[in-house]
Amino acid sequence: MKIVLVSRIDDAKALAFTRDLGEALGKDDHKISYEPATAMALGMPALWSWDTPSDLAVVVGGDGTILHTVQKMEKQVPVLGINWGEVGFLADLEPGEAREFIRSLRPGFAIEPRMRISLSKDEEVLGQALNEALIVTGRPAKMLRFVVVVDGIPAERFRADGLLISTPTGSTAYAMSAGGPIIDPRIEGFLLVPLAPYMLSSRPHLISNERSLEVRLESAKPATLVIDGQKSIELGTEGSIMVTRAARPALFVDARKNFFRKVDHKLRRL
């Protein structure tokens, strides 16, 4: 198989593990490449680019490294995460499992698609998120005013420090810390979680992705949109964000790890 390796580049041990894993997989007759930043950190020539066809992307890092990888790929390649972070909800394997699991893969291996959300303003696509999009003000102790519009009907108005628009995959990330529910990633919908709402009646909502969803910003304070913690966009004080299911889901290798058992195990490590 054509395998591209991606590593945390701020961790020398992760880089060393990635290099050793690449050498081992090369001996197993796989064609190994390294994404540009990883290759540079390892002192190797950057012979692979993000539009190079690959069969598998092996990511050594935490959730941030995996999110960065998914953001970089225009055409989604199946991702296999090896946990080299604090918790790593998106990473299914520990370092000691990696080589043997990859050796067990055969062409046509099972893939689990994960819904992403697409965000647009004034018909301009702002970006796509696998975990979440965060709307927040950069001014401390200042609240924003939101209107949530579902199928063209204003469903809720509230003031809060911010708003998380999460996928089911992202329900175990920031949304969980903000009081949202853990959602089976096989469910496709939009999870809205207000951050520190002014009224306790403003609760998380899970909305079907078959509905039209619009988030209107009506505030005197400027807001910022942060996508998967990777990309920031200034929104100003007013505007309307349309939320839809992205045409291309992220693809993850099915590592035969039960989602709920994995979540329980990782939460006990916190």
Backbone torsions as a table, in degrees:
resi	resn	phi	psi	omega
1	MET	NA	155.8	172.9
2	LYS	-89.6	112.3	-174.7
3	ILE	-118.2	129.4	173.3
4	VAL	-106.5	135.5	179.9
5	LEU	-104.9	135.3	178.3
6	VAL	-125.9	133.7	-178.3
7	SER	-129.7	154.7	162.5
8	ARG	-58.9	133.2	-178.7
9	ILE	-102.3	-0.1	178.7
10	ASP	-100.9	10.8	-176.8
11	ASP	-132.8	111.9	-176.4
12	ALA	-62.8	-36.4	-179.4
13	LYS	-68.9	-37.8	177.1
14	ALA	-64.5	-41.5	178.4
15	LEU	-64.1	-42.4	179.3
16	ALA	-64.0	-40.6	177.8
17	PHE	-63.0	-42.5	-179.8
18	THR	-62.2	-44.3	178.5
19	ARG	-61.7	-45.6	-179.5
20	ASP	-65.3	-39.4	178.9
21	LEU	-64.7	-42.2	178.1
22	GLY	-60.3	-43.0	178.9
23	GLU	-64.1	-40.9	-179.8
24	ALA	-66.5	-42.7	-179.6
25	LEU	-69.2	-31.9	175.0
26	GLY	-61.8	-36.8	177.6
27	LYS	-69.6	-19.7	176.4
28	ASP	-88.6	15.3	175.4
29	ASP	73.3	20.4	171.0
30	HIS	-87.1	150.6	174.8
31	LYS	-90.6	113.3	-170.4
32	ILE	-104.4	134.4	173.2
33	SER	-131.9	164.5	177.1
34	TYR	-125.7	137.2	178.1
35	GLU	-65.4	157.6	-167.7
36	PRO	-53.5	-46.8	-177.4
37	ALA	-66.2	-38.5	178.2
38	THR	-66.4	-44.3	178.8
39	ALA	-59.4	-43.3	-179.8
40	MET	-63.4	-42.6	-179.4
41	ALA	-65.5	-28.2	179.2
42	LEU	-89.5	-0.8	-179.1
43	GLY	73.0	29.0	-179.4
44	MET	-109.5	155.6	175.1
45	PRO	-68.1	141.0	179.3
46	ALA	-83.3	94.3	-176.9
47	LEU	-100.4	-0.8	-176.8
48	TRP	-122.6	142.6	175.1
49	SER	-125.6	167.9	-172.9
50	TRP	-68.1	-12.9	176.3
51	ASP	-103.4	10.7	176.4
52	THR	-75.6	128.9	179.2
53	PRO	-61.0	135.2	177.8
54	SER	-143.3	157.7	177.8
55	ASP	-93.5	-23.7	-173.0
56	LEU	-158.0	138.3	172.6
57	ALA	-113.2	116.9	178.3
58	VAL	-100.7	120.1	-173.7
59	VAL	-113.2	120.4	177.9
60	VAL	-102.1	106.2	-177.8
61	GLY	166.2	-166.5	176.4
62	GLY	-95.2	-167.8	-178.2
63	ASP	-61.5	-34.9	179.8
64	GLY	-61.4	-40.2	178.8
65	THR	-66.7	-38.9	178.8
66	ILE	-67.9	-43.4	177.7
67	LEU	-61.7	-41.0	177.7
68	HIS	-61.0	-41.3	-179.8
69	THR	-63.6	-46.3	180.0
70	VAL	-63.1	-39.8	178.5
71	GLN	-62.4	-36.1	-176.2
72	LYS	-73.8	-26.4	-173.4
73	MET	-84.5	115.3	175.0
74	GLU	-69.7	-48.4	172.4
75	LYS	-100.6	121.0	-173.5
76	GLN	-70.8	130.9	176.6
77	VAL	-109.9	142.2	177.6
78	PRO	-54.9	130.8	-176.3
79	VAL	-107.4	136.2	172.6
80	LEU	-122.7	114.8	-176.3
81	GLY	-94.4	133.4	174.3
82	ILE	-111.9	117.6	-169.4
83	ASN	-69.2	117.0	173.0
84	TRP	-134.6	43.6	-179.0
85	GLY	-135.6	-162.1	-177.7
86	GLU	-73.1	-51.4	-177.6
87	VAL	-124.6	-57.4	175.3
88	GLY	73.4	63.9	178.0
89	PHE	-66.5	-25.9	-178.9
90	LEU	-88.3	-10.0	-178.7
91	ALA	-98.9	124.1	-175.8
92	ASP	-91.9	-21.7	-173.6
93	LEU	-115.4	149.3	168.4
94	GLU	-91.7	157.6	-174.3
95	PRO	-53.3	-38.0	-177.5
96	GLY	-68.9	-15.9	-179.0
97	GLU	-92.6	-15.0	-162.6
98	ALA	-61.9	-56.0	-171.2
99	ARG	-62.4	-46.7	-177.5
100	GLU	-63.4	-38.1	179.6
101	PHE	-65.7	-45.5	-179.2
102	ILE	-63.8	-36.6	177.2
103	ARG	-63.3	-26.4	-179.0
104	SER	-80.5	-13.0	-177.3
105	LEU	-74.4	141.3	176.5
106	ARG	-125.3	156.0	176.9
107	PRO	-51.0	136.4	-176.1
108	GLY	86.8	17.4	-179.5
109	PHE	-59.4	155.7	-175.0
110	ALA	-68.6	139.0	-178.6
111	ILE	-126.0	141.1	175.7
112	GLU	-111.1	110.6	177.1
113	PRO	-73.5	142.9	177.0
114	ARG	-123.2	122.6	-178.9
115	MET	-59.1	138.2	170.1
116	ARG	-115.4	160.6	176.7
117	ILE	-109.6	146.8	176.3
118	SER	-111.7	135.0	-177.7
119	LEU	-119.9	133.2	-178.6
120	SER	-138.6	153.8	177.2
121	LYS	-138.3	127.6	-177.6
122	ASP	53.2	42.6	177.6
123	GLU	66.6	10.7	175.1
124	GLU	-102.6	124.4	179.6
125	VAL	-72.0	124.3	-179.2
126	LEU	-89.7	-27.6	179.9
127	GLY	158.4	178.0	179.5
128	GLN	-128.6	145.9	-175.5
129	ALA	-127.6	136.8	172.3
130	LEU	-89.5	-39.2	178.9
131	ASN	-94.3	-67.4	-175.2
132	GLU	-163.0	162.7	168.4
133	ALA	-116.9	134.8	-177.7
134	LEU	-115.7	127.8	172.0
135	ILE	-108.1	120.4	-173.4
136	VAL	-149.9	155.2	174.8
137	THR	-92.3	146.3	178.0
138	GLY	-85.6	0.4	-178.3
139	ARG	-101.3	114.6	-177.2
140	PRO	-58.1	144.4	176.1
141	ALA	64.2	19.3	176.8
142	LYS	-113.8	133.4	-176.8
143	MET	-98.7	155.9	176.1
144	LEU	-109.5	154.7	177.4
145	ARG	-110.5	128.5	-176.7
146	PHE	-122.6	149.8	167.8
147	VAL	-126.4	124.9	177.1
148	VAL	-99.1	122.4	-176.2
149	VAL	-114.6	119.9	-179.1
150	VAL	-116.0	123.1	-177.9
151	ASP	53.5	38.3	176.6
152	GLY	82.1	-0.6	-177.4
153	ILE	-113.0	125.9	175.8
154	PRO	-60.4	115.3	-175.4
155	ALA	-96.2	-27.0	-179.0
156	GLU	-162.0	142.4	171.8
157	ARG	-121.7	136.2	179.5
158	PHE	-160.1	162.1	172.2
159	ARG	-112.4	140.7	-178.3
160	ALA	-159.8	168.0	175.6
161	ASP	-67.5	-24.7	-179.9
162	GLY	-179.2	-178.1	179.7
163	LEU	-141.3	131.5	173.9
164	LEU	-100.3	129.3	172.3
165	ILE	-112.4	105.5	-168.7
166	SER	-115.4	154.2	168.0
167	THR	-88.2	167.8	171.5
168	PRO	-57.3	-37.3	176.9
169	THR	-60.1	-39.6	-179.5
170	GLY	-78.4	-1.3	-178.2
171	SER	-66.4	-19.6	178.2
172	THR	-94.9	8.1	-178.6
173	ALA	-105.0	-129.8	-177.6
174	TYR	-55.6	-38.9	-177.1
175	ALA	-58.7	-38.9	178.9
176	MET	-65.8	-42.9	179.1
177	SER	-63.1	-28.6	-178.6
178	ALA	-87.7	5.1	176.8
179	GLY	99.7	9.5	178.2
180	GLY	-80.8	165.6	-179.4
181	PRO	-81.1	158.1	170.5
182	ILE	-84.4	127.3	-173.6
183	ILE	-118.2	135.7	173.6
184	ASP	-56.6	124.1	-177.1
185	PRO	-65.2	-11.8	176.5
186	ARG	-77.5	-13.5	174.5
187	ILE	-81.9	135.9	-178.9
188	GLU	-111.2	113.9	-179.7
189	GLY	-169.2	176.2	-179.7
190	PHE	-108.0	123.8	178.0
191	LEU	-101.3	121.7	177.7
192	LEU	-107.6	124.8	-179.3
193	VAL	-128.9	109.0	175.0
194	PRO	-67.7	142.9	178.0
195	LEU	-98.9	116.8	179.8
196	ALA	48.1	60.3	-178.6
197	PRO	-67.0	151.5	-179.6
198	TYR	-66.8	-37.2	179.7
199	MET	-106.6	133.3	179.8
200	LEU	-66.7	-15.6	179.2
201	SER	-74.7	-12.0	178.3
202	SER	-81.3	103.0	-172.0
203	ARG	-114.3	164.3	175.2
204	PRO	-60.8	146.7	177.5
205	HIS	-126.5	138.9	170.8
206	LEU	-111.9	118.1	-172.1
207	ILE	-119.3	134.4	179.7
208	SER	-57.6	139.7	178.6
209	ASN	-74.7	-2.7	175.1
210	GLU	-84.1	-7.6	177.6
211	ARG	-93.3	157.9	173.1
212	SER	-80.9	128.6	-178.7
213	LEU	-126.0	127.6	178.8
214	GLU	-131.9	136.0	175.3
215	VAL	-115.8	115.9	-180.0
216	ARG	-99.0	135.5	177.5
217	LEU	-104.5	119.2	-179.4
218	GLU	-129.6	86.9	-172.0
219	SER	-146.9	156.7	175.6
220	ALA	-87.6	-6.3	-178.7
221	LYS	-106.9	138.6	178.5
222	PRO	-68.2	147.3	-178.1
223	ALA	-122.6	159.7	178.5
224	THR	-125.2	139.0	174.4
225	LEU	-101.3	124.7	178.8
226	VAL	-116.6	122.3	-175.0
227	ILE	-105.4	115.4	178.4
228	ASP	53.3	25.3	-179.1
229	GLY	67.6	9.1	-173.5
230	GLN	-110.3	-27.2	-171.0
231	LYS	-139.4	132.0	-179.9
232	SER	-117.6	137.6	-178.7
233	ILE	-134.1	128.8	177.6
234	GLU	-77.4	129.0	-176.8
235	LEU	-102.9	-16.3	-174.1
236	GLY	81.1	-156.5	-175.5
237	THR	-100.1	-21.4	-178.3
238	GLU	-138.8	156.0	178.1
239	GLY	155.8	173.8	-178.1
240	SER	-130.1	127.0	178.7
241	ILE	-106.5	121.6	175.7
242	MET	-93.0	134.9	-177.6
243	VAL	-118.3	123.6	178.7
244	THR	-136.0	166.0	173.4
245	ARG	-74.5	129.9	178.7
246	ALA	-65.5	146.4	-177.9
247	ALA	-63.9	-34.7	-177.2
248	ARG	-112.9	114.1	176.9
249	PRO	-73.8	161.4	168.3
250	ALA	-73.5	151.3	-178.2
251	LEU	-118.6	128.4	178.2
252	PHE	-122.7	141.2	175.4
253	VAL	-66.7	133.9	175.6
254	ASP	-75.8	102.8	-177.8
255	ALA	-89.3	13.1	177.2
256	ARG	59.2	39.2	176.0
257	LYS	-111.9	120.8	179.2
258	ASN	-62.8	128.5	-175.2
259	PHE	-58.6	-47.4	-174.6
260	PHE	-70.9	-36.1	175.6
261	ARG	-66.1	-39.6	179.6
262	LYS	-64.3	-44.6	179.3
263	VAL	-62.0	-45.4	179.5
264	ASP	-59.6	-43.6	-179.4
265	HIS	-64.3	-43.7	-176.9
266	LYS	-71.5	-36.8	179.3
267	LEU	-66.0	-31.5	178.8
268	ARG	-71.5	-15.2	179.0
269	ARG	-88.0	-10.2	-176.9
270	LEU	-72.3	NA	NA
